Every structure is written in C-alpha cells, then in structure tokens.
C-alpha cells in the first residue's frame, strides 16, 4: 500500500513541477519586448528586453 502512495506522491510532485515550469515560461514569453526602466533605492536601472 505504501508503494502505491509513494508513486502517487512522485507523480504529483512531477505534475506540480511541470505546471510551475509551464507558467514561468508562459509569463516570460508574454512580457512586452523593448526597454524596461526601473527607479528604486539603488538609482535608475534600464534593461533591454
């Protein structure tokens, strides 16, 4: 019985990892391209995307 539970745990962990990676890739791909300007405590930061 515990062997089956361990298998479900491993499959669930892999599923969570795949969904998390998919969300990360989707978010990175849908960011607008161009220049990003950030103003913070350390000054002004300009990044090209």
C-alpha positions, -999 to 999 in steps of 0.1 A, spaced: 0 0 0 28 25 8 45 17 -25 14 30 -43 12 60 -21 49 68 -29 42 65 -66 13 89 -63 35 113 -44 62 112 -71 37 117 -99 21 146 -81 54 163 -75 64 159 -112 30 173 -122 34 204 -99 69 209 -113 57 207 -150 28 231 -143 51 256 -125 76 255 -153 49 260 -179 36 290 -160 71 305 -158 78 300 -195 43 315 -204 49 345 -182 84 351 -197 72 348 -233 42 372 -228 62 400 -214 64 430 -237 96 434 -257 116 467 -255 132 487 -227 123 484 -191 130 514 -168 131 509 -130 135 536 -104 144 523 -69 165 530 -39 197 520 -58 190 545 -85 177 541 -121 181 508 -139 175 504 -176 171 469 -191 167 459 -227 143 430 -232 
